[in-house]
């Protein structure tokens, strides 16, 4: 998911939300596909973003391995002014996708 969508209304709502931290900026959009897309994007941006180091600590891995997973497309991320961040929901999806069930004996 990029931070600069091509649709001007979504770009405006994102800019207002990121600048003010106020979820009400989305109210500038009224329904329709653009409103739904912007709502989804803003909700994900307001979610906690984790650094490579934080994800590595949670998974008992090295930060470089976490970076490789993002580069290979195995682990999603968002680009923010502070750098790449992995959303908690993306981390949960990654863990679920890589879960291996124990075999019954």
Rosetta blueprint (number, residue, H / E / L):
1 X L
2 X L
3 X L
4 X L
5 X L
6 X L
7 X L
8 X H
9 X H
10 X H
11 X H
12 X H
13 X H
14 X H
15 X H
16 X H
17 X H
18 X H
19 X H
20 X H
21 X L
22 X L
23 X H
24 X H
25 X H
26 X H
27 X H
28 X H
29 X L
30 X L
31 X L
32 X H
33 X H
34 X H
35 X H
36 X H
37 X H
38 X H
39 X H
40 X H
41 X H
42 X H
43 X H
44 X H
45 X H
46 X H
47 X L
48 X L
49 X E
50 X E
51 X L
52 X H
53 X H
54 X H
55 X H
56 X H
57 X H
58 X H
59 X H
60 X L
61 X L
62 X L
63 X H
64 X H
65 X H
66 X H
67 X H
68 X H
69 X H
70 X H
71 X H
72 X L
73 X L
74 X L
75 X L
76 X L
77 X L
78 X E
79 X E
80 X E
81 X L
82 X L
83 X E
84 X E
85 X E
86 X E
87 X E
88 X H
89 X H
90 X H
91 X H
92 X H
93 X H
94 X H
95 X H
96 X H
97 X H
98 X L
99 X L
100 X L
101 X L
102 X L
103 X L
104 X L
105 X L
